[in-house]
Amino acid sequence: MTVQEAILSITLYPCPSNTITKVLLDRGITSSDTYTKAIGEKDAFRLSCADLLIFISENPSTIREMDSSIVLSDSILENIRNKANKIYSELEPDSLDANDVWGFIGTKI
C-alpha cells in the first residue's frame, strides 16, 4: 500500500487525489512511497491526517451521486474537527490559538 492509499483509508469521504498529494508533500512525505508502520507513526504523517480531516470538515457535508449519498451531520463534522485539533495540539501546540473559536467551514466566530 502506498502512503496515499494509507491516508485515504482514514475516511470514506471522497477526496481528490491531487489534494491528498498536496497535503502529503506540504508535510514532506512522498505519496507514492510504500506505507510502513514507521511512516504512520511520524509526526509528518499524523499532521497530514489532521490536514485531511480539516479539508473534509470544510467541504460540503452532503454529497450525492446517482443512488448513493454521504451525509456528515454537524456532530460528525465536530468530531472530525476535534480529531484534527487533538493532533495539532499534541504536535503543533503553537499553531492553535486558545482564544479563537472556530465554526464550520473555517469561519472564525
C-alpha positions in Angstrom: 0.0 0.0 0.0 1.3 3.5 -0.8 1.3 6.4 1.7 -1.5 8.0 -0.4 -3.6 4.9 -0.1 -3.0 4.7 3.6 -4.1 8.3 4.3 -7.2 7.7 2.2 -8.1 4.8 4.4 -8.9 7.1 7.3 -12.1 8.2 5.6 -14.8 7.1 3.2 -15.4 10.8 2.2 -14.2 11.3 -1.4 -11.0 13.4 -1.6 -9.3 14.4 -4.8 -6.0 12.6 -5.4 -4.3 16.0 -6.0 -5.5 17.2 -2.6 -4.0 14.1 -0.9 -0.7 14.5 -2.8 -0.5 18.2 -1.8 -1.3 17.5 1.8 1.5 14.9 2.0 4.0 17.0 0.0 3.4 20.0 2.2 4.4 17.8 5.2 7.5 16.4 3.3 6.0 13.0 2.5 6.1 11.4 -0.9 2.6 10.0 -1.7 4.0 7.1 -3.8 6.3 5.7 -1.1 5.4 2.4 0.5 3.5 2.8 3.7 5.0 1.3 6.8 4.2 1.4 10.5 7.2 3.7 11.0 5.8 6.2 8.5 2.4 6.1 10.1 4.0 7.0 13.5 5.8 10.0 12.1 4.6 13.4 13.1 4.5 14.5 9.5 2.1 11.7 8.6 -0.1 12.3 11.6 -0.2 16.0 10.8 -1.1 15.1 7.2 -4.0 13.1 8.5 -5.1 16.2 10.6 -4.8 18.4 7.5 -7.0 15.9 5.5 -9.6 15.9 8.3 -9.8 19.7 8.3 -10.2 19.5 4.5 -13.1 17.2 4.9 -14.7 19.3 7.7 -14.5 22.4 5.4 -16.2 20.8 2.4 -19.8 20.1 1.6 -21.4 17.9 4.2 -23.7 16.2 1.7 -22.5 14.5 -1.4 -24.9 12.8 -3.8 -24.1 10.7 -6.9 -26.8 8.6 -8.5 -28.4 6.5 -5.8 -25.6 7.0 -3.3 -25.1 9.8 -0.8 -22.8 10.7 2.0 -24.2 13.0 4.7 -22.0 14.3 7.5 -24.1 15.7 10.4 -22.9 18.6 12.5 -21.9 16.3 15.2 -19.8 14.2 12.8 -18.2 17.3 11.5 -17.4 18.4 15.0 -15.9 15.0 15.8 -13.7 15.2 12.7 -12.5 18.7 13.6 -11.9 17.6 17.2 -9.7 14.7 16.0 -7.7 17.0 13.8 -7.3 19.6 16.6 -6.2 16.9 19.0 -3.3 16.0 16.7 -2.4 19.7 16.2 -2.5 20.4 19.9 -0.2 17.5 20.5 2.3 18.0 17.7 2.0 21.8 16.9 0.6 23.4 20.0 1.7 26.9 18.9 -0.5 26.6 15.7 -3.7 26.8 17.8 -4.8 30.0 19.5 -6.8 29.0 22.6 -8.7 32.3 22.3 -10.1 31.6 18.9 -13.4 29.9 18.5 -14.0 28.4 15.0 -17.2 27.3 13.4 -17.6 25.1 10.4 -16.0 25.8 7.1 -13.2 27.6 8.8 -15.3 30.6 9.9 -13.9 32.4 12.9 -16.7 33.2 15.3 
